[in-house]
């Protein structure tokens, strides 16, 4: 019987020949312990708003330190990049801006992706759009514009687009569900165009629940951020198995290991 990796490898081959979409798979913890893309150094830009920044986490690191530790334990050097550092972790750079909506996050990515040339971009944006009821029907189109700009500005990039996490505000959660559906469609469409994009479903069984939110009903507790890190890691493993991860463009001042 073929292993799950063998099956996925066959699908990748079929996709290259026929254009079929590579299926989404649930990865295992054992997969995460394997070096991603043969130990490729990852220059990672965490991109988004306050959840990316780490708001409400006890150390300001949010999901980033847990995720970084998982990736380095797999055998990959990591340099997290961005212009808005936060948290106690040494490699604490990120592009998370509390209160920002999608278009404002897009402005920041336009400024800093061309400078840092990440080969992996983790996007969690749109929570403030859901809270403010800001052009929800066009969230997918707006996030698509940002992703396309990222590929132009950093051609080696792979993008992991996250769904929004659950929100305790029922109206905001209803809008988040609409946004998440659009994001899923965005990933499917871009994958059909040959783009290196993966969807990270934060409202899956593995993601944070309402019980993993702090009192504001929007931001995760430390335990919720750990669950986010796990979902990110599963998506990055999917990207690795699909052959998406590419070597970052060499840049002076950007070592392979941002924590060294």
N, C-alpha and C positions, 0 to 999 in steps of 0.2 A: 504494500500500500504506500502511496506517495505521502511524504510529510507535507505539513501546511506550507513550509517554505518552498518545497518542490512545486506544489500546485501554483503558488503565487509566481514562481519563476516562469512557469509555463504561460500563465496569464500575461506576464510582462512581455514574453516573446510574442504572444498572439497580438498584444496591443501594438507592438512595434510594427507588425506586419499588416494588421487589419484595422487599426485605429480603435479597437474596442477599449472601453474604459477599464482600468485596473480595479478590481473589486475592493471595497473597504473590508478590512479584516480586523478582528480583535486579536491583539498581540498578547503574548504571555510574558510574565516577569522574566522567564529564562531568555526570551529574545532580547530584552533590554540589557542583559548582562553581556551580550556579544558586542564587539566593536562595531560601531556604525560605519559603513562604507570603508571597511578595512582600516579603521583608526584615523580617518580624515580629520584634520583640525577644523573645528567649527567656529566661525566668527558669527555670533548670534546677536541679532537685534530684537529684544523684547519691545514691541510697539503697541501703544494703546493709551489708555487713560489711567485712572487711579488704581485699578486692579493690577495693571502692569507695574505701576510705581511701587505697589506693596502697601497701600493704605490699609490701616487697621491691623496689620500683622504686628506681632510683638517686637520684631527686630527690623521692620521696614523692608525685609527681603522679599516678602510675598511668596510667590511660587518659585522665584528665580534661583535661590540657593539650593533648594531641594532638587530642582531639575538639573542644575549644573552638576551637583554631586552625582546624580544618576548617570549623566553623560560621561563625566570623567571616569567614573567607575567602570564604564563600558570600554574604556581605553582610548577615548578621544580627547585631545587637548581642546580647551574652550576659551574663547575670549568674548565676553559679552560687551557689546558696544552700544553707545547712545550718548546723548548730551545732557542727561538729567539723572545723575547717579543718586541712589538712595539705598539705605540699609547698612547693616553691619558687615556684610560679606565684603571680601577684598575686591572681587571682580563685580562691582555693583553698578556698572553703567547700564542704562536702559533708556528707552524713549517713551516713558510713561508720563502722561500729563493729566493730573487730576482735574476733572470737570470738562475735559475736552470731548467734543462730538467728533464724528467721523471726519468731517471736512477739516477740522483743526488738527487732528492727528495726521491727516494727509499732508497738510502744510509742513508739519514737523518731519515727516518722512522725506518729503521733497528736499528739505534742507540738509538732512543728515545721512540718508542712504548714499548719495553720491560721494560723501566724504569718507564714510566707513566701509563701503562695499561689502556688506555682510553676505555670507553664502547661506544663511538660514535666518528667516524673518518670522517671528511669532506674533501674529496679530490678534489682539483681543480688544475690539473697539465697537462701540455702538450702544453701550449701556446707558450713557447719558442721553443719547438720541431716544432710547426707549423711555427713560424717565421723563424727558421733556416733551415727548411726542413730536420729535423733530424729523419731519420728512421721512417717516418710517417706510412708506411705500417705495421709496427710492434708495433705501439703505443698501440693497444689493448692487445697484448701479454705481453708487458712490464708492463702495468698497472695491468694486471691480476696477474703477478708475485708479484708485490708490495702488492696487496690486499690479496693474499694467505699468504704472510709472516705476514701481520698484524693479520690475524686470528690465525696464529700459535703463535705469540708473545703476543696477547691479546685475548684469546678465548671468552671473554665476549663481544667483540666489535661488533657493527653494523657499516657498512660502507655506507656512502652516496657518490656516485661518481658523480661529476658534469661534464656536458658537458663544452666545452670551450665557452666563451662568444664571440659575434661577434667581428671581427677585421676589421679595416678600410682598411688595406692592402689586396687587392683582392686576391693575391696569398696565403697569410697567411690564409685568410678566407676560400679559397677553400680547403686548407689542414685541417683547423679546422673542416670543414664539414665531411671530411673523418675520422678524429679522433673521432668526435662525434658519427658517425655511428658505429664505432668499439666499443666505450664505451657502447652504448646502447646494442649491442650484448653481450658484456662482462657481463653486469648486467643480461640479460636474461639467459645466460648460467650459471652463478653462482647461480642465483635463482633456476634454474632447479636442481642444485646440493645441494640445501638446505641451501645455504649461506644467511646470513642476509645482503643483499645489496639492495640499492634503487638508482634509477637514478634521478638526479636533472637536468632538461633540461633548461639550461640558455639561449638557443636560442628559447625558447617558447615565446608566446605573453606576458607573465608576466616578462620575463627577460630583461636585459639591451639591448638597441638598439644602433646603431651607434651614434645617437644623445646623448647618455649617456656616451660617451667616452671623455677623455681629448684630448689635441692636438696630443699626440703621437699615437692615434688611437688604443691603446691596453688596457690602464687602464681605469676603470670606474671613472666617477665623483662621488661626494657624492650621488647624486640621483641614479646613476647606482649601487652603492654599496647597497643602500636600496633595489633596485629591486632584487639584488642577495640574500640579506637576506630573502626576501619574498619567493623566490624559494627554498632556503635551508629549510625554515620553513615548507613549504608544503611537502617537501620530508621527513622531520623528523616526521611530523604528519602521513604520510603514513607508516613510519616504526613503529610508535607507534600502529596504527590501525591494522597492520599486526602481532603484538605481537613480534616484533624483539628486542626491547630494553631490555637489561639485566642489572642486578646490576653489577657495577664495582667491580673489585677485591680490597679489602681493602688494602691500602698502607699507611704507616706512612708518614706524611708530606703532604698528599693530602686530604684536607678537602672537604666536599660536596660542600661548597660555597667558590669559589675562590675569591669572592669579599668582603668577610667578614673581 
